[in-house]
Amino acid sequence: MAVAVAVKVRFFARLRELAGVETEALHVQPNASLSDVYAVLRGMHDALPEQTAVRAALNQEFAEWSTRVRDGDEVAFIPPVSGGR
Amino acid sequence: MRYDVTTEPLDPRELEGVVTHAGAGAICTFTGIVRDNSRGQSVTHLDYEAYAEMAVPQMKKIGEEIKERWPDARVAMAHRTGHLEIGEASVVVCVSAPHRHDAIEACTWGIDRLKESVPIWKKEHAVDGTFWIEGEEAKPAS
């Protein structure tokens, strides 16, 4: 039986401004990947950029987009970092 | 070893004190300073935003990577967040080692890794607008 998975999403910097929120509490399908979570968020906040322009982090570590989320996870979507030469 | 993300002014000399020891013949310190211009435009000030709960562990990871490559090195890093004026220090990476080449190389490696993997973002307030700096790109802020 399918039980929804609850994740906490955090946005930073330009993504925070584009999303218009700092955090989002989200329920997603079991076995949802970070890609799936981001797709749900893009449906809610249409100013968010395509996935290719973003990195994903899971529980404060960079993670592959195919990684599946689990109940209670902290997910963050991260624009490229500050750079400079 | 020390890894900080802080809104307080940075003190490079204090971080050098963290890495100094009797066997360290060299300390290399990189200090990033807020510049008054960017992209040919005058900059008035910067805001740095961090994902602090991730940034500090990422800094620690870089420190561990340095220890793998340069086993005698000691490392301290700090990044400032919030509102910074021209001339203030935004980031400090400090490495001590028995000899200068290792200290210099490890420090260079540390700041380069920090710039690519530590989640801290720079918002530039310039005369032509406000921009998020993402790698080589400046994207208008809302």
Backbone of each chain as ProteinMPNN parsed JSONL, in Angstrom:
{"seq_chain_A": "MAVAVAVKVRFFARLRELAGVETEALHVQPNASLSDVYAVLRGMHDALPEQTAVRAALNQEFAEWSTRVRDGDEVAFIPPVSGGR", "coords_chain_A": {"N_chain_A": [[0.845, -1.189, 0.0], [0.448, 2.208, -0.737], [2.153, 4.756, 0.807], [2.444, 8.148, 1.415], [5.493, 10.028, 1.171], [7.099, 12.224, 3.313], [8.871, 15.168, 2.794], [11.246, 17.755, 3.528], [11.806, 20.687, 1.868], [14.373, 22.884, 0.844], [15.231, 26.088, -0.365], [17.724, 28.11, -1.889], [19.399, 31.29, -2.313], [19.309, 32.509, -5.626], [17.41, 30.652, -6.45], [15.707, 30.559, -4.27], [14.594, 33.089, -4.42], [13.307, 32.884, -6.887], [11.504, 30.812, -6.402], [10.039, 31.981, -4.435], [9.704, 31.216, -1.869], [11.311, 30.006, 1.152], [11.283, 27.505, 2.259], [9.611, 24.365, 1.826], [7.129, 22.137, 2.651], [6.59, 18.926, 1.668], [4.63, 16.297, 0.243], [5.344, 13.315, -1.309], [5.187, 10.634, -3.761], [5.882, 7.234, -2.72], [9.164, 5.979, -3.365], [9.831, 8.113, -4.953], [12.139, 10.077, -6.805], [14.872, 12.482, -6.509], [14.694, 14.006, -8.807], [11.962, 13.668, -9.397], [10.85, 14.993, -7.214], [11.738, 17.582, -7.706], [10.403, 18.1, -10.082], [7.733, 18.16, -9.218], [7.873, 20.448, -7.655], [8.469, 22.368, -9.59], [6.076, 22.397, -10.864], [4.592, 23.722, -8.99], [5.871, 26.146, -8.64], [6.384, 28.109, -11.097], [8.48, 29.672, -12.008], [10.853, 28.441, -11.44], [14.018, 27.225, -12.568], [15.081, 24.96, -15.255], [15.951, 21.553, -14.495], [18.576, 20.951, -15.264], [20.042, 23.217, -14.717], [20.564, 23.235, -12.081], [21.719, 21.954, -8.898], [21.235, 19.088, -6.814], [20.758, 18.446, -3.34], [20.845, 16.111, -0.692], [19.933, 15.658, 2.534], [22.028, 17.408, 3.38], [24.154, 16.735, 1.694], [25.687, 16.689, -1.534], [23.831, 15.128, -4.141], [22.899, 12.51, -6.475], [20.512, 12.967, -9.118], [18.863, 10.798, -9.466], [18.588, 9.627, -7.02], [16.578, 8.201, -4.484], [14.063, 9.597, -2.371], [13.468, 9.578, 1.167], [11.189, 9.218, 3.948], [11.096, 12.092, 5.955], [13.416, 13.227, 4.995], [15.76, 15.9, 4.25], [15.729, 18.016, 1.603], [17.539, 19.896, -0.755], [17.665, 22.418, -3.245], [19.979, 23.733, -5.356], [21.585, 26.515, -6.669], [24.348, 27.15, -9.016], [27.445, 27.614, -7.265], [29.288, 30.392, -5.695], [31.584, 31.123, -7.248], [33.947, 33.111, -9.051], [37.284, 34.271, -9.838]], "CA_chain_A": [[0.0, 0.0, 0.0], [1.271, 3.402, -0.95], [2.096, 5.792, 1.833], [3.228, 9.283, 0.922], [6.747, 10.321, 1.849], [7.162, 13.656, 3.635], [10.211, 15.743, 2.736], [11.371, 19.197, 3.705], [12.597, 21.231, 0.766], [14.935, 24.216, 1.096], [15.742, 26.815, -1.533], [18.726, 29.112, -1.535], [19.894, 32.303, -3.249], [18.404, 32.871, -6.716], [16.272, 29.727, -6.475], [14.783, 30.988, -3.206], [13.843, 34.236, -4.94], [12.416, 32.439, -7.977], [10.418, 30.015, -5.814], [9.233, 32.86, -3.595], [9.659, 30.644, -0.513], [12.576, 29.418, 1.614], [11.089, 26.074, 2.527], [8.344, 23.792, 1.369], [6.889, 20.783, 3.175], [6.002, 18.281, 0.497], [4.384, 14.85, 0.285], [5.543, 12.738, -2.645], [4.943, 9.194, -3.846], [7.007, 6.37, -2.331], [10.114, 5.756, -4.46], [10.105, 9.33, -5.73], [13.546, 10.475, -6.858], [15.066, 13.931, -6.393], [14.119, 14.55, -10.046], [10.501, 13.713, -9.251], [10.533, 16.055, -6.248], [11.938, 18.882, -8.358], [9.326, 18.271, -11.068], [6.544, 18.58, -8.463], [8.086, 21.843, -7.248], [8.354, 23.236, -10.781], [4.64, 22.536, -11.104], [4.045, 24.667, -8.001], [6.569, 27.44, -8.769], [6.771, 27.966, -12.504], [9.699, 30.424, -12.329], [12.055, 27.632, -11.175], [14.69, 26.845, -13.816], [15.172, 23.533, -15.577], [16.79, 20.748, -13.607], [19.98, 20.953, -15.7], [20.709, 24.421, -14.208], [20.465, 23.153, -10.624], [22.221, 20.73, -8.255], [20.389, 18.63, -5.717], [21.422, 17.941, -2.137], [19.972, 15.304, 0.157], [20.47, 15.636, 3.901], [23.26, 18.215, 3.423], [25.237, 16.221, 0.825], [25.313, 16.651, -2.951], [23.278, 13.809, -4.473], [22.465, 12.281, -7.854], [19.082, 13.227, -9.321], [18.106, 9.537, -9.422], [18.479, 9.15, -5.63], [15.197, 8.214, -3.979], [13.92, 10.265, -1.075], [12.805, 8.822, 2.23], [10.416, 10.034, 4.88], [11.882, 12.919, 6.876], [14.624, 13.763, 4.357], [15.88, 17.315, 3.892], [16.151, 18.145, 0.214], [17.808, 21.29, -1.123], [17.986, 22.663, -4.648], [21.109, 24.637, -5.185], [22.154, 27.082, -7.895], [25.813, 27.094, -9.013], [27.97, 28.417, -6.154], [29.609, 31.794, -5.985], [32.542, 31.306, -8.343], [35.047, 34.068, -8.922], [38.499, 33.728, -10.44]], "C_chain_A": [[0.878, 1.235, 0.0], [1.056, 4.418, 0.156], [2.974, 6.941, 1.341], [4.447, 9.513, 1.807], [6.814, 11.841, 2.073], [8.599, 14.136, 3.578], [10.145, 17.246, 2.993], [12.286, 19.714, 2.608], [13.097, 22.613, 1.158], [15.47, 24.801, -0.201], [16.726, 27.869, -1.062], [18.979, 30.076, -2.694], [18.88, 32.576, -4.359], [17.202, 31.938, -6.781], [15.234, 30.085, -5.415], [13.933, 32.156, -3.708], [12.859, 33.803, -6.025], [11.236, 31.632, -7.431], [9.485, 30.899, -4.99], [9.065, 32.337, -2.18], [11.042, 30.109, -0.154], [12.455, 27.921, 1.802], [9.722, 25.646, 2.026], [8.247, 22.414, 2.015], [6.057, 20.053, 2.132], [5.738, 16.813, 0.786], [4.505, 14.323, -1.129], [5.287, 11.236, -2.586], [6.143, 8.411, -3.299], [7.878, 6.107, -3.572], [10.369, 6.976, -5.338], [11.603, 9.652, -5.667], [13.631, 11.991, -6.638], [14.542, 14.647, -7.641], [12.611, 14.709, -9.935], [10.093, 14.854, -8.314], [10.658, 17.427, -6.924], [10.84, 19.158, -9.384], [8.034, 18.727, -10.382], [6.666, 20.064, -8.102], [7.98, 22.807, -8.426], [6.894, 23.429, -11.162], [4.007, 23.573, -10.177], [4.612, 26.065, -8.18], [7.131, 27.507, -10.18], [7.982, 28.801, -12.904], [10.965, 29.597, -12.091], [12.677, 27.167, -12.486], [14.667, 25.332, -14.055], [16.17, 22.844, -14.662], [18.269, 20.834, -13.968], [20.754, 22.149, -15.145], [20.897, 24.378, -12.691], [21.204, 21.903, -10.145], [21.302, 20.383, -7.101], [21.261, 18.195, -4.545], [20.384, 17.206, -1.297], [20.64, 15.191, 1.519], [21.889, 16.224, 3.961], [24.446, 17.629, 2.662], [24.761, 16.351, -0.619], [24.869, 15.238, -3.306], [22.914, 13.748, -5.952], [20.955, 12.51, -7.946], [18.246, 11.953, -9.198], [17.926, 9.001, -7.998], [17.034, 9.254, -5.15], [15.15, 8.866, -2.612], [13.185, 9.358, -0.104], [12.11, 9.786, 3.192], [11.354, 10.812, 5.815], [13.137, 13.52, 6.264], [14.565, 15.287, 4.217], [16.482, 17.398, 2.492], [16.445, 19.616, -0.045], [18.129, 21.366, -2.602], [18.844, 23.906, -4.698], [21.549, 25.191, -6.531], [23.682, 26.959, -7.87], [26.37, 28.034, -7.944], [28.796, 29.596, -6.652], [30.672, 32.038, -7.052], [33.573, 32.373, -8.052], [36.31, 33.424, -9.457], [39.68, 33.94, -9.516]], "O_chain_A": [[1.917, 1.285, 0.659], [-0.06, 4.875, 0.405], [4.105, 6.728, 0.904], [4.438, 9.237, 3.007], [6.613, 12.63, 1.149], [9.463, 13.57, 4.247], [9.144, 17.907, 2.717], [13.408, 19.234, 2.444], [12.357, 23.416, 1.727], [16.076, 24.107, -1.019], [16.581, 28.443, 0.017], [18.806, 29.742, -3.867], [17.714, 32.847, -4.073], [16.1, 32.366, -7.125], [14.033, 29.933, -5.634], [12.728, 32.216, -3.465], [11.727, 34.286, -6.081], [10.114, 31.745, -7.924], [8.295, 30.61, -4.858], [8.361, 32.945, -1.374], [11.845, 29.796, -1.033], [13.391, 27.166, 1.541], [8.816, 26.457, 1.833], [9.181, 21.617, 1.93], [4.969, 20.494, 1.76], [6.515, 16.158, 1.482], [3.849, 14.822, -2.044], [5.183, 10.648, -1.51], [7.283, 8.865, -3.401], [7.368, 6.025, -4.69], [11.052, 6.875, -6.357], [12.242, 9.519, -4.623], [12.616, 12.687, -6.587], [14.013, 15.754, -7.551], [12.048, 15.734, -10.321], [9.133, 15.579, -8.574], [9.815, 18.306, -6.746], [10.397, 20.296, -9.543], [7.322, 19.584, -10.907], [5.71, 20.831, -8.222], [7.468, 23.918, -8.287], [6.509, 24.465, -11.705], [3.019, 24.218, -10.529], [3.933, 27.056, -7.911], [8.231, 27.017, -10.435], [8.474, 28.662, -14.024], [12.048, 30.013, -12.502], [11.967, 26.763, -13.407], [14.289, 24.547, -13.186], [17.095, 23.459, -14.132], [19.126, 20.795, -13.085], [21.983, 22.117, -15.101], [21.333, 25.357, -12.086], [21.31, 20.918, -10.876], [20.676, 21.251, -6.493], [22.35, 17.652, -4.727], [19.225, 17.609, -1.201], [21.76, 14.695, 1.641], [22.811, 15.621, 4.512], [25.597, 17.969, 2.936], [23.581, 16.15, -0.908], [25.453, 14.262, -2.835], [22.659, 14.766, -6.594], [20.219, 12.281, -6.987], [17.062, 12.015, -8.867], [17.197, 8.031, -7.789], [16.358, 10.258, -5.377], [16.062, 8.714, -1.8], [12.396, 8.496, -0.493], [12.402, 10.981, 3.238], [12.286, 10.247, 6.388], [13.857, 14.253, 6.942], [13.494, 15.881, 4.085], [17.587, 16.918, 2.238], [15.693, 20.488, 0.391], [18.787, 20.482, -3.148], [18.499, 24.964, -4.171], [21.857, 24.423, -7.443], [24.257, 26.692, -6.815], [25.837, 29.124, -7.736], [28.983, 29.782, -7.854], [30.65, 33.084, -7.701], [34.021, 32.514, -6.914], [36.414, 32.2, -9.528], [40.8, 33.55, -9.846]]}, "seq_chain_B": "MRYDVTTEPLDPRELEGVVTHAGAGAICTFTGIVRDNSRGQSVTHLDYEAYAEMAVPQMKKIGEEIKERWPDARVAMAHRTGHLEIGEASVVVCVSAPHRHDAIEACTWGIDRLKESVPIWKKEHAVDGTFWIEGEEAKPAS", "coords_chain_B": {"N_chain_B": [[42.344, 22.439, 13.281], [39.766, 24.302, 11.84], [36.505, 25.311, 10.924], [34.393, 27.641, 9.747], [31.276, 29.343, 9.284], [30.175, 32.505, 9.265], [28.599, 35.54, 10.461], [30.16, 37.443, 11.499], [32.984, 39.764, 11.311], [35.936, 38.616, 9.561], [39.054, 37.316, 10.737], [42.09, 36.954, 9.567], [44.59, 36.6, 10.835], [43.928, 35.428, 13.248], [42.987, 32.931, 12.398], [45.351, 31.924, 11.362], [46.654, 31.474, 13.722], [45.319, 29.196, 14.561], [46.326, 27.165, 12.917], [49.027, 27.194, 13.277], [52.073, 25.725, 14.486], [54.857, 24.16, 16.19], [56.254, 22.615, 14.335], [55.621, 23.649, 11.881], [56.807, 25.244, 9.195], [55.834, 27.012, 7.417], [53.136, 29.107, 6.581], [50.365, 29.518, 4.591], [48.079, 31.885, 3.593], [45.029, 32.565, 2.154], [43.084, 35.329, 1.418], [39.983, 36.428, 0.552], [38.674, 39.377, -0.809], [36.196, 41.939, -0.771], [35.546, 43.523, -3.755], [35.559, 46.693, -5.522], [34.475, 46.698, -8.019], [32.973, 45.024, -10.864], [32.424, 43.086, -13.724], [32.953, 45.36, -15.229], [31.501, 47.3, -13.988], [30.673, 49.561, -11.286], [30.686, 48.383, -7.993], [28.66, 48.394, -5.113], [28.167, 47.065, -2.673], [28.138, 43.72, -1.17], [26.089, 40.8, -0.676], [26.268, 37.814, 1.065], [24.984, 34.544, 1.032], [24.411, 31.554, 2.782], [24.096, 27.979, 2.826], [24.262, 26.936, 5.624], [24.279, 24.62, 7.235], [25.107, 22.714, 5.495], [27.349, 23.83, 4.363], [29.437, 23.992, 6.266], [30.066, 21.199, 6.854], [30.916, 20.568, 4.2], [33.186, 22.146, 3.971], [34.766, 20.91, 5.939], [35.128, 18.457, 4.713], [36.756, 19.215, 2.556], [38.991, 19.984, 4.003], [39.734, 17.469, 4.97], [40.362, 16.223, 2.569], [42.588, 17.73, 1.873], [44.323, 16.918, 3.914], [44.693, 14.277, 3.149], [46.169, 14.556, 0.788], [48.277, 16.218, 1.518], [49.759, 15.263, 4.068], [51.01, 16.459, 6.303], [49.829, 18.869, 6.597], [47.966, 21.526, 8.179], [44.734, 22.889, 8.548], [42.565, 25.715, 8.257], [39.448, 27.297, 7.755], [37.268, 29.949, 6.854], [34.18, 31.511, 6.139], [32.459, 34.428, 5.43], [29.117, 35.634, 5.931], [26.116, 37.444, 4.968], [25.778, 41.048, 4.925], [28.317, 42.7, 3.233], [30.838, 45.167, 3.057], [32.791, 47.092, 0.662], [36.182, 46.123, 0.546], [36.124, 44.524, 2.778], [36.853, 41.294, 4.253], [35.824, 38.327, 2.718], [36.264, 35.604, 2.632], [38.492, 33.226, 4.068], [41.236, 31.114, 3.751], [43.458, 29.043, 5.303], [46.535, 27.472, 5.5], [48.913, 25.459, 7.076], [52.204, 24.053, 6.852], [55.151, 21.947, 6.856], [56.931, 22.994, 4.93], [57.217, 25.612, 2.402], [56.244, 25.126, -0.277], [54.325, 23.072, -0.153], [52.475, 24.269, 1.576], [51.583, 26.459, 0.057], [50.579, 25.229, -2.292], [48.57, 23.564, -1.206], [46.87, 25.435, -0.081], [45.997, 26.884, -2.324], [44.667, 24.844, -3.644], [42.692, 24.34, -1.757], [41.109, 26.753, -1.679], [40.186, 26.772, -4.291], [38.64, 24.416, -4.389], [36.78, 25.062, -2.434], [35.391, 27.149, -3.684], [34.033, 25.72, -5.638], [32.468, 23.787, -4.377], [31.288, 24.472, -1.94], [28.298, 25.429, -0.523], [27.618, 28.497, -0.841], [26.489, 31.667, -1.648], [26.851, 34.578, -3.714], [25.567, 37.788, -3.767], [25.529, 40.495, -5.776], [25.606, 43.923, -5.457], [25.352, 46.396, -7.641], [25.996, 49.374, -9.651], [24.498, 49.049, -11.95], [22.487, 47.36, -11.248], [21.203, 44.499, -9.367], [22.681, 41.414, -8.786], [22.841, 37.837, -8.818], [25.725, 35.945, -8.463], [26.741, 33.329, -10.299], [28.972, 31.044, -10.69], [30.628, 31.824, -13.605], [28.664, 33.461, -14.427], [26.414, 36.258, -14.186], [23.381, 36.759, -12.797], [20.287, 38.418, -12.976], [18.89, 39.583, -9.931], [15.842, 39.195, -8.066]], "CA_chain_B": [[41.351, 22.535, 12.206], [38.557, 25.051, 12.176], [35.678, 25.593, 9.754], [33.342, 28.545, 10.226], [30.464, 30.243, 8.469], [29.853, 33.477, 10.31], [28.257, 36.919, 10.063], [31.144, 38.337, 12.127], [34.177, 40.039, 10.492], [36.944, 37.547, 9.595], [40.385, 37.725, 11.172], [43.048, 35.973, 9.035], [45.666, 36.324, 11.803], [43.396, 34.495, 14.241], [42.97, 31.594, 11.784], [46.746, 31.462, 11.301], [46.936, 30.956, 15.063], [44.756, 27.848, 14.679], [47.126, 26.169, 12.173], [50.46, 27.296, 13.577], [52.647, 24.813, 15.485], [56.317, 24.243, 16.184], [56.823, 21.944, 13.159], [55.135, 24.286, 10.648], [57.724, 26.281, 8.745], [55.175, 27.87, 6.429], [51.674, 29.257, 6.613], [49.859, 30.252, 3.439], [46.721, 32.36, 3.868], [44.311, 33.262, 1.089], [41.966, 36.144, 1.896], [39.16, 37.018, -0.505], [38.268, 40.724, -0.387], [35.127, 42.525, -1.588], [36.127, 44.445, -4.736], [34.608, 47.774, -5.826], [34.001, 46.651, -9.408], [32.729, 43.699, -11.419], [31.84, 43.172, -15.065], [33.096, 46.723, -15.725], [30.568, 48.187, -13.286], [30.984, 49.824, -9.875], [29.934, 47.581, -7.019], [28.482, 49.155, -3.866], [28.355, 46.113, -1.561], [27.744, 42.343, -1.475], [25.441, 39.965, 0.338], [26.535, 36.38, 0.908], [23.99, 33.665, 1.654], [24.964, 30.199, 2.907], [23.376, 26.828, 3.365], [25.313, 26.749, 6.628], [24.308, 23.233, 7.74], [25.84, 21.92, 4.514], [28.62, 24.483, 4.02], [30.495, 23.633, 7.217], [30.556, 19.844, 6.523], [31.654, 20.567, 2.925], [34.524, 22.674, 4.281], [35.497, 19.846, 6.648], [35.496, 17.463, 3.708], [37.911, 19.768, 1.833], [40.114, 19.877, 4.943], [40.169, 16.061, 4.989], [41.017, 15.972, 1.277], [43.931, 18.329, 1.953], [45.14, 16.056, 4.776], [45.077, 13.075, 2.383], [47.196, 14.908, -0.197], [49.416, 16.839, 2.209], [49.492, 14.737, 5.413], [51.522, 17.301, 7.384], [49.164, 20.175, 6.582], [46.837, 21.848, 9.063], [43.847, 23.734, 7.739], [41.435, 26.444, 8.846], [38.705, 28.037, 6.726], [36.095, 30.675, 7.333], [33.467, 32.301, 5.135], [31.522, 35.382, 6.024], [27.82, 35.773, 5.259], [25.397, 38.683, 5.244], [26.126, 42.272, 4.202], [29.756, 43.029, 3.277], [31.244, 46.408, 2.39], [34.034, 47.049, -0.12], [37.399, 46.045, 1.357], [36.026, 43.53, 3.849], [37.234, 39.921, 3.885], [34.662, 37.441, 2.575], [36.666, 34.209, 2.828], [39.895, 33.01, 4.438], [41.718, 29.731, 3.802], [44.766, 29.095, 5.944], [47.145, 26.141, 5.562], [50.311, 25.391, 7.507], [52.928, 22.833, 6.442], [56.564, 22.092, 7.199], [57.656, 23.785, 3.927], [56.346, 26.565, 1.713], [55.559, 24.672, -1.497], [53.123, 22.341, 0.243], [51.495, 25.21, 2.14], [51.023, 27.274, -1.039], [49.763, 24.362, -3.159], [47.383, 23.092, -0.493], [45.985, 26.586, 0.099], [45.393, 27.121, -3.642], [43.728, 23.744, -3.877], [41.582, 24.511, -0.824], [40.191, 27.83, -2.068], [39.534, 26.361, -5.541], [37.597, 23.441, -4.036], [35.723, 25.783, -1.706], [34.586, 27.908, -4.654], [33.171, 24.871, -6.468], [31.635, 22.795, -3.687], [30.691, 24.916, -0.677], [27.086, 26.155, -0.931], [27.545, 29.893, -0.399], [26.203, 32.451, -2.852], [27.18, 36.001, -3.663], [24.654, 38.72, -4.433], [26.318, 41.688, -6.039], [24.824, 45.159, -5.616], [26.171, 47.24, -8.51], [25.252, 50.551, -10.137], [23.568, 48.653, -13.015], [21.461, 46.42, -10.764], [21.573, 43.52, -8.343], [22.891, 40.153, -9.508], [23.418, 36.646, -8.199], [26.885, 35.478, -9.222], [26.726, 31.864, -10.356], [30.145, 30.72, -11.502], [31.04, 32.96, -14.456], [27.472, 34.188, -14.855], [25.72, 37.187, -13.284], [21.965, 36.655, -13.147], [19.541, 39.453, -12.249], [18.158, 39.167, -8.724], [14.496, 39.79, -8.057]], "C_chain_B": [[40.18, 23.392, 12.674], [37.826, 25.435, 10.889], [34.49, 26.407, 10.221], [32.572, 29.181, 9.073], [29.875, 31.23, 9.461], [29.445, 34.832, 9.735], [29.257, 37.921, 10.644], [32.319, 38.594, 11.185], [35.238, 38.935, 10.664], [38.292, 38.114, 10.011], [41.412, 36.682, 10.712], [44.139, 35.612, 10.036], [45.201, 35.32, 12.857], [43.375, 33.07, 13.68], [44.389, 31.043, 11.644], [47.163, 30.878, 12.652], [46.42, 29.538, 15.26], [45.661, 26.803, 14.025], [48.609, 26.172, 12.547], [50.876, 26.256, 14.626], [54.153, 24.761, 15.256], [56.945, 23.612, 14.94], [56.422, 22.584, 11.84], [56.07, 25.422, 10.278], [57.086, 27.254, 7.78], [53.684, 27.918, 6.715], [51.298, 30.053, 5.376], [48.398, 30.599, 3.719], [46.169, 33.029, 2.627], [43.181, 34.039, 1.735], [41.244, 36.732, 0.696], [38.572, 38.322, 0.017], [37.166, 41.233, -1.316], [35.714, 43.67, -2.425], [35.085, 45.51, -5.121], [34.108, 47.749, -7.264], [33.852, 45.214, -9.868], [32.059, 43.877, -12.767], [31.926, 44.596, -15.632], [32.186, 47.727, -15.048], [31.053, 48.412, -11.85], [30.08, 48.982, -8.988], [29.848, 48.383, -5.717], [28.693, 48.27, -2.636], [27.9, 44.729, -2.014], [26.911, 41.781, -0.325], [25.82, 38.526, 0.042], [25.476, 35.602, 1.666], [24.56, 32.25, 1.666], [23.883, 29.194, 3.261], [24.335, 26.306, 4.438], [25.426, 25.304, 7.094], [25.024, 22.304, 6.764], [27.235, 22.504, 4.263], [29.74, 24.06, 4.973], [30.975, 22.194, 6.988], [31.316, 19.773, 5.191], [33.069, 21.121, 3.128], [35.376, 21.618, 4.987], [35.994, 18.802, 5.675], [36.726, 17.94, 2.921], [39.159, 19.688, 2.717], [40.653, 18.451, 4.995], [40.874, 15.691, 3.684], [42.431, 16.546, 1.278], [44.852, 17.442, 2.794], [45.57, 14.762, 4.075], [46.23, 13.38, 1.437], [48.468, 15.453, 0.435], [49.287, 16.468, 3.689], [49.991, 15.628, 6.552], [50.823, 18.659, 7.465], [48.151, 20.297, 7.721], [46.045, 22.959, 8.397], [42.848, 24.481, 8.618], [40.77, 27.25, 7.732], [37.552, 28.769, 7.375], [35.492, 31.46, 6.184], [32.482, 33.192, 5.842], [30.216, 35.352, 5.248], [27.179, 37.088, 5.68], [25.948, 39.829, 4.418], [27.619, 42.571, 4.358], [30.036, 44.286, 2.475], [32.523, 46.177, 1.592], [35.231, 47.005, 0.845], [37.324, 45.037, 2.487], [36.408, 42.141, 3.331], [35.982, 39.046, 3.837], [35.022, 35.99, 2.886], [38.151, 34.15, 3.183], [40.162, 31.507, 4.434], [43.164, 29.782, 4.26], [45.329, 27.676, 6.018], [48.574, 26.28, 6.087], [50.892, 24.053, 7.059], [54.39, 23.028, 6.844], [57.301, 23.027, 6.244], [56.698, 24.562, 3.037], [55.591, 25.998, 0.506], [54.267, 23.941, -1.158], [52.057, 23.298, 0.777], [50.798, 25.998, 1.026], [50.106, 26.424, -1.918], [48.474, 23.942, -2.477], [46.38, 24.224, -0.298], [45.26, 26.903, -1.214], [44.316, 26.083, -3.921], [42.491, 23.927, -3.007], [40.608, 25.597, -1.25], [39.484, 27.465, -3.378], [38.397, 25.378, -5.263], [36.44, 24.133, -3.319], [34.794, 26.499, -2.686], [33.675, 27.017, -5.479], [32.206, 24.014, -5.66], [31.015, 23.252, -2.372], [29.491, 25.816, -0.999], [26.934, 27.517, -0.25], [27.426, 30.737, -1.662], [26.416, 33.924, -2.616], [26.137, 36.797, -4.441], [25.377, 40.054, -4.529], [25.391, 42.889, -6.237], [25.708, 46.147, -6.374], [25.324, 48.404, -9.014], [24.243, 50.165, -11.223], [22.554, 47.612, -12.542], [22.02, 45.478, -9.714], [21.588, 42.149, -9.002], [23.324, 39.046, -8.562], [24.577, 36.193, -9.078], [26.912, 33.955, -9.14], [27.849, 31.433, -11.275], [30.566, 31.954, -12.286], [29.853, 33.843, -14.821], [26.937, 35.11, -13.762], [24.257, 37.2, -13.702], [21.164, 37.645, -12.315], [18.79, 38.878, -11.052], [16.782, 39.824, -8.766], [14.309, 40.651, -6.82]], "O_chain_B": [[39.673, 23.214, 13.781], [38.444, 25.831, 9.901], [33.669, 25.924, 11.001], [33.139, 29.512, 8.031], [29.163, 30.842, 10.387], [29.892, 35.219, 8.655], [29.208, 39.108, 10.322], [32.631, 37.748, 10.348], [35.416, 38.394, 11.755], [38.63, 39.25, 9.679], [41.595, 35.657, 11.368], [44.574, 34.462, 10.093], [45.973, 34.472, 13.304], [43.702, 32.116, 14.386], [44.608, 29.84, 11.79], [47.925, 29.913, 12.716], [46.996, 28.763, 16.023], [45.759, 25.679, 14.516], [49.352, 25.263, 12.179], [50.111, 25.951, 15.541], [54.656, 25.26, 14.249], [58.033, 24.01, 14.526], [56.837, 22.115, 10.78], [56.121, 26.443, 10.964], [57.723, 28.221, 7.363], [53.059, 26.91, 7.045], [51.841, 31.131, 5.134], [47.589, 29.728, 4.039], [46.776, 33.962, 2.102], [42.404, 33.483, 2.51], [41.845, 37.461, -0.093], [38.042, 38.38, 1.127], [37.206, 40.981, -2.521], [36.283, 44.629, -1.904], [33.881, 45.26, -5.055], [33.401, 48.661, -7.692], [34.501, 44.306, -9.35], [31.204, 44.748, -12.92], [31.073, 44.998, -16.424], [32.102, 48.878, -15.476], [31.746, 47.573, -11.276], [28.872, 48.887, -9.209], [30.833, 48.974, -5.275], [29.329, 48.69, -1.669], [27.346, 44.576, -3.103], [27.01, 42.219, 0.821], [25.707, 38.068, -1.095], [25.115, 35.947, 2.791], [25.128, 31.8, 0.671], [22.89, 29.522, 3.911], [25.108, 25.376, 4.207], [26.529, 24.809, 7.324], [25.495, 21.234, 7.151], [28.182, 21.768, 3.986], [30.862, 23.799, 4.538], [32.184, 21.971, 6.93], [32.263, 18.997, 5.068], [34.027, 20.629, 2.533], [36.556, 21.449, 4.676], [37.122, 18.319, 5.779], [37.633, 17.152, 2.654], [40.247, 19.365, 2.24], [41.864, 18.238, 5.055], [41.853, 14.945, 3.686], [43.359, 15.931, 0.753], [46.013, 17.234, 2.442], [46.639, 14.216, 4.347], [47.153, 12.579, 1.291], [49.577, 15.196, -0.032], [48.769, 17.255, 4.482], [49.454, 15.563, 7.658], [51.175, 19.497, 8.295], [47.563, 19.31, 8.163], [46.608, 23.853, 7.766], [42.348, 23.939, 9.604], [41.448, 27.815, 6.874], [36.936, 28.278, 8.321], [36.214, 32.01, 5.352], [31.761, 32.761, 6.742], [30.206, 35.077, 4.048], [27.63, 37.753, 6.612], [26.514, 39.618, 3.345], [28.123, 42.681, 5.476], [29.54, 44.453, 1.361], [33.243, 45.203, 1.811], [35.282, 47.747, 1.826], [38.344, 44.719, 3.098], [36.302, 41.853, 2.139], [35.187, 39.021, 4.776], [34.175, 35.23, 3.355], [38.958, 34.921, 2.665], [39.418, 30.73, 5.032], [43.989, 30.481, 3.673], [44.672, 26.777, 6.542], [49.346, 27.11, 5.607], [50.177, 23.062, 6.907], [54.814, 24.146, 7.138], [58.187, 23.771, 6.665], [55.52, 24.221, 2.928], [54.431, 26.345, 0.286], [53.237, 24.16, -1.795], [50.875, 23.152, 0.466], [49.58, 26.179, 1.049], [48.996, 26.838, -2.251], [47.407, 23.958, -3.091], [45.171, 23.996, -0.346], [44.055, 27.158, -1.216], [43.215, 26.4, -4.37], [41.369, 23.697, -3.46], [39.396, 25.388, -1.192], [38.315, 27.805, -3.564], [37.316, 25.497, -5.839], [35.272, 23.831, -3.564], [33.572, 26.463, -2.541], [32.649, 27.482, -5.976], [31.206, 23.551, -6.209], [30.281, 22.487, -1.746], [29.641, 26.84, -1.665], [26.236, 27.669, 0.753], [28.169, 30.544, -2.624], [26.207, 34.453, -1.524], [25.863, 36.522, -5.609], [25.776, 40.653, -3.53], [24.501, 42.864, -7.087], [26.681, 46.669, -5.831], [24.106, 48.429, -8.836], [23.244, 50.859, -11.409], [21.834, 47.042, -13.362], [23.145, 45.634, -9.239], [20.64, 41.765, -9.687], [24.08, 39.283, -7.619], [24.431, 36.072, -10.294], [27.082, 33.374, -8.068], [27.701, 31.452, -12.497], [30.829, 33.006, -11.704], [30.032, 34.877, -15.465], [26.997, 34.79, -12.575], [23.925, 37.601, -14.817], [21.33, 37.714, -11.098], [18.145, 37.833, -11.143], [16.583, 40.856, -9.407], [13.243, 41.237, -6.63]]}, "name": "protein", "num_of_chains": 2, "seq": "MAVAVAVKVRFFARLRELAGVETEALHVQPNASLSDVYAVLRGMHDALPEQTAVRAALNQEFAEWSTRVRDGDEVAFIPPVSGGRMRYDVTTEPLDPRELEGVVTHAGAGAICTFTGIVRDNSRGQSVTHLDYEAYAEMAVPQMKKIGEEIKERWPDARVAMAHRTGHLEIGEASVVVCVSAPHRHDAIEACTWGIDRLKESVPIWKKEHAVDGTFWIEGEEAKPAS"}
